[in-house]
């Protein structure tokens, strides 16, 4: 698997398949795979965290805030996602499906 961020578009390469994820409106600053590899969290300066299905490329959850997101990280068991924001705060999101 290879990840490339090009002009704010996250490209996920599963050879030979290419999955392009392009919903975010600003550059993506952080991406993280869930521990089971089924989901990808992305944080952007468009003030949103998106949770994508790696299988379909669809957004399964999203979170909108008032500041850009610089970092996203999954908990070890995959039930929570932490986000670090430009306005000096941290949020922990519940991701239980």
C-alpha positions, 0 to 999 in steps of 0.5 A: 500500500502506498499513500500520496497526498497530491494537491490536497487529494489523498491517493491510496494505492493498492497495487494494482488498484488506485483509490482516490479520496477527494472530498476535503476542500483544503490540504489534508494534514494527517491520515491514519489507518484504523487498527484493523485496516478497514478505515482511514481517518483524515484531518484537514484544514477545512475543519473536518475529520472524515472516516473513509471505508478503505474498501469502497472509498466512501465517507462513513462518518465525519466531524466538523469543527471550528478549526483546522485539524493537524493530526488524527490518531486511532486508539489501539482497539479502533473505537476512538479517534483523537484529533489535534486542532489549530485552535489548541484543543484536542477532541476524542471521537467515539467511532463504535459502529 
